[in-house]
Every structure is written in structure tokens, then in C-alpha cells.
Amino acid sequence: MGGLSGIIAKLSGSFATTLLLAYLLPVLLFAFMAAPLFTPLVPVAWAPFLDLFPMGFDQRTLIKISVLGASTLALYNFNIPIIQCYEGYYWRGSWLGKFLMRKHQRKFRDILQAIEDLRKLAKIPDVPAEIRDSLLRDFKQLSLRRDSDYPPDVNNVLPTGLGNAIRCFEQRPLINYGFDAVTFWPHISSLASEKSLENVSEAKRSFDFTLNLAFLCALGAFAAMIAAFHGTRVMGVPYVARWMMLFAGLGAASLVFYRLAVGRALGWGAQVNAVIDLYKSDLIERLGYDPRSVAVLGEKRFWEIAATRIVFPSNPALTFLPPKGGVPGIISAPGPLKIEVIRCVRKTSDDIEVECNVRNNDKKAASVVEVFDDLPPGFAIIAWSVRSSDPRGTLVRTDPLTFRIDHFEPAQTVTFTYRIAPLSAPDGGKRGA
């Protein structure tokens, strides 16, 4: 119980810190900054509610505190929709969204073209050293913009800079490793150290703080425009001029905080990708898979299958991955060679399907390789179910179960599939024949 209490205390502390710094603080800053400016623009009956001081123990104070608390909780609970709105997901199909997407796609293509032009210039012989150094600096800057400002595929570009920055760090592990960060983040975050998760939380809090301020300033600018046309009090020239100044000031502040949020999103993405880089290997075993399956299937293929199994767990037609377990025996000639064998097992309705992936990780070819294994007690192989992905792979014998591969080339993989069934069927008959 002591350990559980400690975990709950840590989670509660982290939640309270996030709620205070990323949500309540922006609400308070905006209230203290904007409330005095809104007072001349609202009806006289509303003005006392915008006066934050003095705070007494009366109904008006209770309303003020309730509004501040409700605003904080609203920002917290609508955090993801607000982020997605700024990313452009909700309105990318509109004429404005399509216009901005074309604009960002054009900028992205210009960056790619500039990088290609710099590559060609760098290949020109007898380029002076100072010019080559300048080309290298420009190349690094443009490459950094390509890898941090936009997703890898121009077709995935979103209408806003924030959307492209977030999509870029979301897709980086997918491009590098085939690792779907959105699918696996709940799993890998449970493995990461407390320090790593705190770094991610701190970066996310900084991002939320600036984005929430941008959102509140945008709402304030919109409210100022509405308040300007509410009541006869604001129709005089001084109030119209003040409204114009307030609208422009809040709009400019919203844009400044939005720009800051884009920069904070890059830092948040860097911390998320650091956790993925450090702990994705540990996640393989914690998910119950054999780590050597990465070497046989390839890292991208492995994570693609693993993600599909999480998203579609009940689909029996999906490719399956090997659990941790014993290793089949290997004999090779000449030997010893670096032969990798991964056994995959999946239970079907009537029997068990087994997949045996054999890969030659050596630089030399093997004239012959034999892989043998013992069947579980009480099981027999269904002979007609044996399949080989290569004609050079054959079933030699069933006791012990032995497969043979002739002329096994380097980096080649041969897959054997077969089914095993209990010797005694439920109806008393014999299985495995």
C-alpha cells in the first residue's frame, strides 16, 4: 500500500502542477491583463464583475471565482480539441484551410528544391573553401527546417505551422522505425523513467501555457468585437477607437503567443522522441514478444504488425508475432554460422499455427542448414499443413521435427509454417494425422 500511495501522490502532484501552471495561470494572466481594458466596452451593469479588486465575501466575488475556475477546467478538458483546432484538423476542408495547405506545401517544396540545389552545388569541383562552408551552413539550416517544420510527406502537410510541427514529431518515429507514436505512447510511457516523463510533462506544460494564452487572447479579441456593438455606450468616438486598439492588441498578442507555442511544440516533440528512442527496445519484451523477431522481420515490419495487433486485436487474419520462449536447435554447414530462428505461435479454433522464420545473418552462404525442434507433449504435426516460402526449404522428418534449407544465402529468410494438434480429439478420436 505504501508504494501505491506514493504513486498516487506523485500523479496527484503532477496533475496539480499541470493544472496550476498550464491552465490556471494563463486564465489569471489574461484576466488581470484584459479585464480593465474591457470595462469601458461592456454595459454598465457588467462592469463591476470585471473589476477583480477588491475581493470580498459576497455573491459577486463568488461569481468571479467560479468563472475563473470554470474557465480553467474548460481549458483543461478541451485541451485536445483546442490543439487540433490550431493544427487545422477541423477546418482544413474549408477554402481557407485548402489555401493555407497549398501555401505550406509550396514552402515545403521550395525547401526540398533548395536542399537539392545545394547538393548539386556542393558536387562542383574546385569550389573555394569559404563558399563550400557557406553552402554547408545553408544546407544544415534548410535540413533542420525540413525535419522539424514539416512532416516527411508533402501530402500530409496541414494548414498551420503548429499542425505541421506536431505532425512532424509524431511521424518521425514512424519513418525511422515504423513505430506509431500515437498508438504506443500509453505503453512506452509506463516504462520510461520518472525523470524522462517529467521532462515530457514540463515541455508539454510550457506548450500548453503559451497555446492557452494565444487561445484566450483570440477569444478576447472576438469578444471585444462583439462588445463594441453592444449597447449605446460604446458608439461614441472614444470608445470605438479604444475598441479598435483593444481588438488589434489582443489579436497581436494571440499571434505572438501562437508563435511561441510552435517553438514549444518542437521542444515537446524532442522529449517525446527521446523517450521513444530510449525505451522502444524494452517495450518489445514487455509486450511479450521475442526481441530477436526484430532482426528477422525488420524493425519497421515488426512495429507495423505490433501496432496492428493493438488496434485490431480480434482480427484472426493478421500476421502474428513470436512470443518469448524456447529456441529451436540449428545445425549448419559450414559451421558455426550466424543463423537466426524465430518461432511464432498462434492459437486457432481447432489447432495451433506455428511459423518458423529462419534467417542467415552471416556474411557466408551455408550449403545446408537443419532446424529441429521438439513438439509440445501430447501434440502432433499435421503433415499436410507444412509450407515453405522457398523451394529449397523442406520438411525432413517429424520426430524430431526437422526442416532443411539447401544453399542458404546471406541475408536470406526462409519461413516454414505448419499446424499442430492434440493427439486426442475432444470426441475421443485421433488428431494430427
C-alpha positions in Angstrom: 0.0 0.0 0.0 2.9 2.3 0.7 4.1 2.0 -2.9 0.7 2.6 -4.3 0.2 5.6 -2.1 3.5 7.0 -3.3 2.5 6.6 -6.9 -0.9 8.2 -6.4 0.8 11.1 -4.6 3.2 11.6 -7.5 0.4 11.5 -10.0 -1.7 14.0 -7.9 1.3 16.3 -7.6 2.0 16.2 -11.3 -1.7 16.8 -12.1 -1.9 19.8 -9.7 1.3 21.3 -11.1 0.0 21.0 -14.7 -3.4 22.4 -13.8 -1.9 25.4 -12.0 0.9 26.3 -14.4 -0.6 25.4 -17.8 -4.2 26.3 -17.3 -5.0 28.4 -14.2 -2.0 30.7 -14.6 -2.9 31.7 -18.3 -6.5 32.4 -17.1 -5.3 34.6 -14.3 -2.8 36.5 -16.5 -5.4 37.1 -19.2 -8.0 38.2 -16.6 -5.6 40.7 -15.0 -4.5 42.0 -18.4 -7.8 42.2 -20.3 -10.4 42.8 -17.6 -9.5 46.5 -17.0 -9.5 47.1 -20.8 -12.9 45.5 -21.3 -14.6 47.6 -18.7 -15.4 50.6 -20.9 -16.7 48.3 -23.7 -19.4 46.4 -21.8 -22.8 47.5 -20.4 -22.6 49.4 -17.1 -24.3 46.6 -15.3 -21.5 44.2 -16.3 -18.6 46.4 -15.3 -18.5 45.5 -11.6 -18.0 41.9 -12.5 -14.8 42.7 -14.5 -13.3 44.6 -11.5 -11.1 41.9 -9.9 -10.4 44.0 -6.8 -11.5 44.3 -4.1 -12.3 40.6 -3.4 -14.8 40.2 -0.5 -17.0 37.5 0.8 -20.1 38.3 -1.3 -22.0 36.9 -4.2 -20.1 38.9 -6.7 -16.8 37.5 -5.6 -18.2 34.0 -5.7 -19.2 34.5 -9.3 -15.8 35.8 -10.2 -14.0 32.8 -8.6 -16.5 30.4 -10.2 -15.9 32.0 -13.7 -12.1 31.7 -13.2 -12.4 28.1 -12.0 -14.8 27.1 -14.8 -12.5 28.7 -17.4 -9.5 26.7 -16.0 -11.4 23.4 -16.1 -12.8 24.2 -19.6 -9.3 24.8 -20.9 -8.1 21.5 -19.3 -10.9 19.3 -20.6 -10.9 20.9 -24.1 -7.1 20.8 -24.4 -7.0 18.3 -27.3 -9.8 19.9 -29.3 -8.1 23.3 -28.9 -4.8 21.9 -30.1 -6.5 20.1 -33.0 -8.3 23.4 -33.9 -4.9 25.2 -34.1 -3.5 22.3 -36.0 -6.2 22.8 -38.6 -7.9 19.4 -38.5 -11.4 20.8 -38.1 -11.3 23.3 -40.9 -8.7 22.1 -43.4 -11.5 21.2 -45.8 -12.7 24.9 -46.0 -11.5 27.3 -48.6 -9.2 28.9 -46.0 -7.8 25.5 -45.0 -7.1 24.5 -48.6 -5.5 27.9 -49.3 -3.2 27.6 -46.3 -2.3 24.0 -47.1 -1.3 24.9 -50.6 0.8 27.7 -49.2 2.6 25.4 -46.8 3.1 22.7 -49.5 4.6 25.3 -51.7 7.0 26.4 -49.0 7.9 22.8 -48.2 8.6 22.0 -51.9 10.8 25.2 -52.1 12.8 23.9 -49.1 13.2 20.5 -50.7 14.3 22.1 -54.0 16.8 24.4 -52.3 18.3 21.4 -50.5 18.7 19.5 -53.8 20.2 22.6 -55.4 22.8 22.9 -52.6 23.7 19.2 -53.1 24.4 19.8 -56.7 26.4 22.9 -56.0 28.5 21.0 -53.4 29.5 18.5 -56.1 31.0 21.1 -58.3 34.8 20.6 -58.3 37.2 23.4 -57.2 34.7 25.2 -55.1 36.5 27.7 -52.7 36.6 26.6 -49.1 34.7 29.6 -47.8 31.9 29.1 -50.4 31.7 25.4 -49.5 31.4 26.2 -45.8 28.6 28.7 -46.6 26.8 26.0 -48.6 27.2 23.6 -45.8 25.7 26.0 -43.3 22.7 26.7 -45.6 22.3 23.0 -46.1 22.1 22.3 -42.4 19.7 25.1 -41.7 17.3 24.0 -44.5 17.6 20.4 -43.5 16.7 21.3 -39.9 13.6 23.2 -41.2 12.7 20.2 -43.3 13.0 17.8 -40.4 11.3 20.0 -37.7 8.8 22.2 -39.5 7.1 19.8 -41.9 6.0 16.1 -42.0 8.1 13.8 -44.3 5.4 13.6 -47.0 4.1 16.8 -48.6 0.7 15.2 -48.9 0.5 15.2 -45.0 1.0 18.9 -44.7 -1.6 20.7 -42.6 -2.9 24.3 -42.9 -0.9 25.7 -39.9 2.7 25.8 -38.7 1.7 24.3 -35.3 -0.1 21.4 -37.0 2.9 20.7 -39.2 5.4 20.8 -36.3 3.3 18.4 -34.2 2.7 16.0 -37.1 6.4 16.1 -37.9 7.4 14.8 -34.5 4.5 12.3 -34.4 5.6 10.8 -37.7 9.4 10.9 -37.1 9.4 7.5 -35.2 7.1 6.1 -37.8 9.5 7.0 -40.6 12.7 6.0 -38.7 11.5 2.8 -37.0 7.9 2.1 -38.2 6.9 3.0 -34.6 3.5 4.5 -34.3 4.0 7.1 -31.5 0.2 7.7 -31.1 -0.6 4.0 -30.7 2.3 3.1 -28.5 2.7 6.1 -26.3 0.4 4.8 -23.4 2.6 1.6 -23.4 6.0 3.1 -23.6 5.3 5.9 -21.1 4.7 3.2 -18.5 8.3 2.0 -19.0 10.0 5.4 -19.0 11.9 6.7 -16.0 10.4 9.3 -13.8 13.0 11.9 -15.0 12.1 11.2 -18.7 8.4 11.6 -18.1 8.9 14.7 -16.0 10.9 16.2 -19.0 8.0 15.4 -21.3 5.4 16.9 -18.8 7.5 20.0 -18.4 7.7 20.6 -22.1 4.0 19.9 -22.5 3.1 22.3 -19.7 5.2 25.0 -21.4 3.5 24.4 -24.7 0.0 24.4 -23.1 0.8 27.6 -21.3 1.6 29.6 -24.4 -1.2 28.0 -26.5 -3.8 28.7 -23.9 -2.7 32.3 -23.7 -3.0 32.5 -27.5 -6.5 31.0 -27.4 -7.7 33.3 -24.6 -6.3 36.4 -26.4 -8.1 35.3 -29.6 -11.3 34.8 -27.6 -10.8 38.2 -26.1 -10.4 39.9 -29.5 -13.5 38.2 -30.7 -15.4 39.3 -27.5 -14.1 42.9 -28.0 -15.6 43.0 -31.5 -18.9 41.8 -30.1 -18.8 44.2 -27.2 -18.1 47.1 -29.5 -21.6 46.7 -31.0 -23.4 46.0 -27.7 -25.2 49.0 -26.1 -25.3 52.7 -26.9 -22.5 53.4 -24.5 -19.8 52.2 -27.0 -21.0 54.1 -30.0 -19.0 57.3 -29.2 -15.8 58.0 -31.0 -13.5 57.5 -27.9 -15.0 54.0 -27.3 -14.7 53.0 -30.9 -11.1 54.0 -31.0 -10.4 52.1 -27.8 -12.2 49.0 -29.1 -10.0 49.2 -32.3 -6.9 49.4 -30.2 -8.1 46.5 -27.9 -9.0 44.3 -30.8 -5.7 44.9 -32.5 -3.7 44.5 -29.3 -5.3 41.2 -28.4 -5.0 39.9 -31.9 -1.3 40.7 -32.0 -0.8 39.1 -28.6 -2.6 36.0 -29.7 -0.3 35.8 -32.8 2.8 36.3 -30.6 1.8 33.5 -28.1 0.9 31.3 -31.1 4.4 31.7 -32.5 5.8 30.9 -29.1 3.6 27.8 -28.9 5.0 26.5 -32.2 8.5 26.7 -30.7 7.4 25.0 -27.5 5.8 22.2 -29.6 9.3 21.4 -31.1 10.7 21.1 -27.6 7.8 18.9 -26.5 8.3 16.7 -29.6 12.0 16.4 -28.9 11.3 15.0 -25.4 8.7 12.6 -26.7 11.0 11.2 -29.3 13.8 10.9 -26.7 11.6 8.6 -24.7 10.8 6.5 -27.7 14.5 6.2 -28.7 15.5 5.1 -25.2 12.7 2.7 -24.3 11.3 1.2 -27.6 13.6 -1.8 -27.2 12.4 -2.5 -23.7 8.8 -2.3 -24.9 9.3 -5.4 -27.1 9.8 -7.7 -24.2 7.2 -6.0 -22.0 4.6 -6.6 -24.8 5.5 -10.3 -24.6 7.4 -10.6 -27.9 10.8 -12.2 -28.6 13.4 -9.3 -29.2 15.1 -11.3 -31.9 11.9 -11.1 -34.0 13.1 -7.5 -34.9 16.2 -9.0 -36.6 14.2 -11.5 -38.6 11.2 -9.3 -39.6 13.0 -6.0 -39.7 12.2 -3.2 -37.2 9.7 -1.3 -39.3 7.8 -4.5 -40.2 7.8 -5.6 -36.5 6.3 -2.4 -35.2 3.8 -2.3 -38.0 2.5 -5.7 -37.1 2.6 -5.0 -33.3 0.6 -1.7 -33.8 -2.0 -3.5 -36.0 -2.5 -6.2 -33.3 -3.2 -3.5 -30.7 -5.6 -1.5 -32.9 -7.3 -4.7 -34.3 -6.9 -7.3 -31.5 -9.8 -9.6 -32.6 -8.8 -9.9 -36.3 -7.6 -13.5 -36.8 -6.2 -12.8 -40.2 -3.5 -10.5 -39.0 0.2 -11.6 -39.1 1.3 -12.7 -35.7 4.5 -12.1 -33.8 6.6 -14.6 -31.8 6.2 -14.7 -28.0 9.2 -15.2 -25.7 10.0 -18.9 -25.4 12.5 -21.6 -26.3 14.7 -21.6 -29.3 14.8 -24.3 -31.9 18.1 -26.1 -32.5 20.3 -25.3 -35.5 22.9 -27.2 -37.4 24.7 -25.6 -40.3 27.5 -26.5 -42.7 30.0 -24.9 -42.8 29.6 -24.0 -39.2 29.2 -22.2 -37.0 27.3 -19.5 -38.9 25.0 -16.7 -37.6 21.7 -18.3 -38.2 18.7 -16.7 -36.6 15.5 -18.6 -35.9 12.3 -17.1 -34.5 9.3 -19.3 -33.8 5.8 -17.6 -33.8 2.7 -19.3 -32.3 -1.0 -18.6 -32.7 -4.0 -20.5 -31.3 -6.8 -21.1 -33.7 -10.2 -22.6 -33.1 -9.1 -26.2 -33.7 -5.4 -26.3 -33.6 -2.2 -24.3 -33.2 -0.5 -22.5 -36.1 3.3 -22.2 -35.9 5.6 -20.0 -38.1 9.3 -20.6 -38.1 11.4 -17.8 -39.6 15.0 -18.7 -40.4 17.4 -16.0 -41.4 21.1 -16.2 -42.4 22.7 -13.2 -40.7 26.2 -14.3 -41.6 28.3 -12.9 -44.5 28.8 -16.5 -45.8 26.4 -18.8 -47.5 25.5 -22.1 -45.9 25.5 -25.2 -48.1 22.9 -26.8 -45.8 21.0 -25.7 -42.6 18.9 -28.0 -40.5 16.5 -26.6 -37.9 15.0 -29.1 -35.4 12.5 -28.7 -32.6 10.5 -30.8 -30.1 6.7 -30.6 -30.3 4.8 -29.9 -27.0 3.8 -33.1 -25.2 0.5 -34.5 -26.4 0.7 -32.7 -29.8 1.5 -34.0 -33.3 2.2 -32.1 -36.6 -0.5 -32.0 -39.3 1.7 -33.2 -42.2 -0.3 -31.7 -45.0 -0.2 -28.2 -43.4 3.6 -27.8 -43.8 4.5 -24.9 -46.1 7.9 -23.3 -47.1 8.4 -19.8 -48.5 11.3 -21.1 -50.6 11.5 -24.4 -52.6 15.0 -25.0 -51.0 13.3 -25.4 -47.6 11.8 -28.9 -46.9 10.5 -31.0 -44.1 13.0 -33.8 -43.4 11.3 -35.7 -40.5 8.7 -35.2 -37.9 10.4 -36.9 -34.9 12.2 -34.8 -34.0 10.6 -32.1 -36.2 13.4 -31.2 -38.6 13.5 -28.7 -41.5 16.3 -28.4 -44.1 17.4 -25.5 -46.2 19.9 -26.0 -49.1 22.2 -23.3 -50.4 21.2 -20.7 -47.8 22.5 -17.3 -49.0 23.5 -14.4 -46.7 20.6 -12.1 -45.6 18.1 -14.7 -46.9 15.0 -15.6 -44.9 13.0 -18.8 -45.3 9.7 -19.2 -43.5 8.2 -22.5 -42.6 4.5 -22.7 -41.5 2.7 -25.7 -40.1 -0.1 -26.7 -37.7 0.0 -28.9 -34.7 -3.0 -30.5 -33.0 -3.7 -32.6 -29.8 -3.2 -36.3 -30.3 -6.7 -36.9 -28.7 -9.6 -35.0 -30.2 -12.5 -33.9 -28.0 -14.7 -36.7 -29.4 -12.2 -39.3 -28.4 -10.7 -39.7 -31.9 -7.1 -39.2 -33.0 -5.8 -35.8 -34.3 -2.6 -34.9 -36.1 -2.8 -37.3 -38.9 
